[in-house]
Amino acid sequence: MKKVLTIAGSDSCGGAGIQADLKAMSAQGVYGMSVITAITAQNSMGVFAVEELSKGIIEKQIEVVYEDIDVDAVKVGMLSSAEIIDTVSETLKRVKAKNIVIDPVMISKSGYYLLKEDAIESLKRFIVCGKIITPNIPEAEAISKIEIKNEEDMIEAAKIIKKLGVKNVLVKGGHREDNCTDILLTETNEIIKYPGVRFETKNTHGTGCTLSSAIASYLAKGDSVEEAVKKGKEYISKAIENSFQIGNGVGPIGHFIEIYNRAGIDYK
């Protein structure tokens, strides 16, 4: 079985972060492992508090996993400060990590800032470690410093981000009103479009975490970046289509919809 490591924050209501990552990895048939960078207090209504772990324990979590286990891919999510970003970057370089998928988590759906403003420059330096980065439109705007209104802007932002050193850039189109096409700028500068279907649901908690974890899982299994994104897009679309409500706010997506259906579980 392939092994995939997630380096991210913990979500106390289980819909995003480490918890979503491990669910998505399990659904793809890989063994998920975790390095926690921060603990968040959140529910379906939003994020209410964040407490970072020390850089020493973050570094040690990564080191001991690599000392014992052959890691086939890494998904990197919430890194809330420049200090944590630099620690993760240096440690991943030291252990010679491969197939790194960077999900540049900046703002929660409820509007809580998960990345400190003074950490954006550190994030830009860290991007060079990635095999692929998967920003949504607001994140791509923050990194590229351009406003994104259409597909041409998405492509331009991807080109700017790619110049920072990352091999492949996937700009996700879910925040656009006219369509939700994702655009991949490949290592060879090919532009690939992945059209999507917009579902009438508010329950989209953890979509970015889930997609990047699925992509990392497929890379671990030997798929090309293009194929990993294609399969990841198919998985996340089905999960959103089968999202469900818990609590009073934004509910989770259906990570295990196929298992639920086979088991006859009424999850809605």
N, C-alpha and C positions, 0 to 999 in steps of 0.2 A: 504493500500500500504506500502511495506517495504521501509525503509529510509536508504540511504547509503551516507556516508560522504567521500569526497576526500580531502586530505591535500597535496597540490602540488603547482607547479609553474604555472603561466599563460603564454600561448602561443599566441602572438598577431596575428598569422595567422590562429589560430583555429584548427590546425591539431593534436596537442599533448597537454600534460599537462592537466590543469583543463578543458579546452574546450573539449578535447577528452574524458576525464573521464565522463563528464556530458552527452555527446552524447551516449557513450557506456551504461551508466546506464539507460538512457531513453529508449534505444533500448531493454533492458532486462525487462522493465516494472517496474522499481523501481524509487523512488523519490531521485534525486541526490542533494546533498548539498556540499558547498565548503569552504575550508579554504585556502587562498592564502598565500604561503610562500615567493614567489619572483615574480617579473615581468620580463619577458624576452622580448627583442626586436628581433623578428625573422620573417623570411618569408620562402618560400620554398627553398631558397638558403642556409639558415643556421641561426645560432644564432649570433647576433652581440653585444648584451649587456645584462647584468643581474643586477638587483637591488633587494637586499633582503629587505623584510619587517622587522620591529623590532620584537624582540622576544615577546614584550609586546602585540602587536596587534595580533600576531599569537596565543599566549596563550588565549587572550580574545575571538577570533573567535571560538576556540574550546569550551571554557567554556560556552559561551552563547548558542551555539547550544545544548549542553548536558543539560543545565538548563531547556530547553523548550521542547526538542524533544527526543523521544526514538530512538536512532541510532542503526540500526540492523547490520551494518558492516562498516568498515573503510578501505579505500584504501590510502596508504601513498606513495607519489611519490617523487618529487624533494625536498630534504632538503640539501641546498647547503653548510652549515657550521656546525661545531661542536656545536656552540651555539644554532642554530635552532634545530638540532637533539635532543640535551639534553632537550630543552624546550618542543618539541612535545612529547618526551618520558615521561617526568615527568607529563605533563598534561593529556596524555592518561591514564596513570596509576591512576591518581587522579580521573578521571571521570569514571574509571572502563570500559574502552572501550572493546568491544568484536569483534570477527571475523576481526582481523586486517590483511590486506594483504599489504605486503611491497614490493614495486617495487624499488630496489636500483638504482635510476637514477644517473649515473656518468658522461657519455659522450654523447653528442648529436650525431646524424648521421653525422653531418658536422664536427665533431671533437672538438667541444667546450666543455671544462671541466665544468660540472654543479655541481660537488662536489669537494670542495677544498681538496687537498691531506692530509692536517692535520685533516680532518674530518672522515677519513676511520675508525679509531679506535673507534670514537663515534658511527659510524654506526654499527660496530660489537657489541657494547654494547646494542644498540637499538634493534637489531634483536630478542632478547629474548621476546620482546613484541608481535611478530608476530605469527599468526596462520599458515601463509605460506609466504615465500619469493620467488620472481620470477626473479632471475637474468638471464640476457643473458650470453653468454660465456665470453666476456671480463669482465663483472661485477663479475661473479663467480670466474674468475682467480684472480681479484684484492682482493676479500674477502678471498679466500682459499689459495692464494699464490702458486698455482700450475698451470702449463701450461696444457691447455685442447686441445687435438688433436682428441679424439675419444669418444665413449660412455663410455668406462671404465674410462676415465679421468673425464667425466661429473659426473659419479656416485661417484667417489672418492671426487671430489670437493663438491658434495652435502652432503656427510658424514661429511666432515670437517666443512661446514657451519652449519649443523644441531647441531654439538657439541657446537655451540655458544648459543644454547638455543631455537631456533625456532622449532616449532613442525613439519612443513612440508617444503620441499625445492623443488621447480620446477626450474630446469636448462633448459633454452630454447636453442634449437639447431639451430636457424636460421642463426647463423654466420658460421656454418660449410659448407664446399663445397660439401661433399659427400651426406649428407641428412639433413633434418631439424627436426628430431625426438626430442621431448621434453621429459625429464626424471623427474619423480616425486619420491622423497624419502619421504615416509609417516611417520606419527608419530610412527607407529609400525615397521618401517624400511623395509617396503615392497617397491620394486622398480617397478614402473609402467611406461611403455613407451607409448607415444602418437605420432605415426607416423604422418608426415605432408606431404603436397604437396607443392612443390616450384613453384610459379607462375612467369612468365616472366614479371615483372614490376619493375620499379624503385620507384613507388609511395607507400612507406611504412612508411610515416611519422606518428608517434604516435602509432605504433603497440604494444609496451611494455605497454604504458599507458592504451591502450584500453583493452588488455588482462587482466591485473591485475584488472581493473575496472569491467570487466565482471565477473571475478572470485568472487570478493567481492559481486557483485549483486546476484549471485547464492547462495553464503553462507548466505546472508541476507534472501533469500527465503527458507532456510532450507536444501539445498543440502549438502551432504558430501563434503569434500575437493576433493576426487577423482572425484565425479560427477561434481562438480563446474569447475574443470580443464578441464574435457572432454567437457562440454558444452561451456566453454570459448574458447577452442581450435577450436571447430566447428565454433563458431561465428567469431573469428579473421581470420580464413582461408577464410570464405566466404567474409569477408570485404576486405581482401587483393586481392582476386580474382576479386572483383568489385571496386578496387581503381581507381582513376581518376586524371587527371592532372589539377592543377591550378598553375599559375606562371611558372617560368622557371627552377625550381629545382625538389625536391622530393615532390610529391603531396600527398594528404591525402587518407586514406582508406574509404571504403563505409560503414560508421556506420549505415546509414539508408537505405540500399539497398532495403529492402523489402518494405519500405514506398515509396521510389522512384518508384519502379516497379508498385506498386498498383496505384500510382497517375499518371503513364505514363510520368514521368519526364525523359527527356533526359539529364542525368548528365555527359555524356562523350563528 
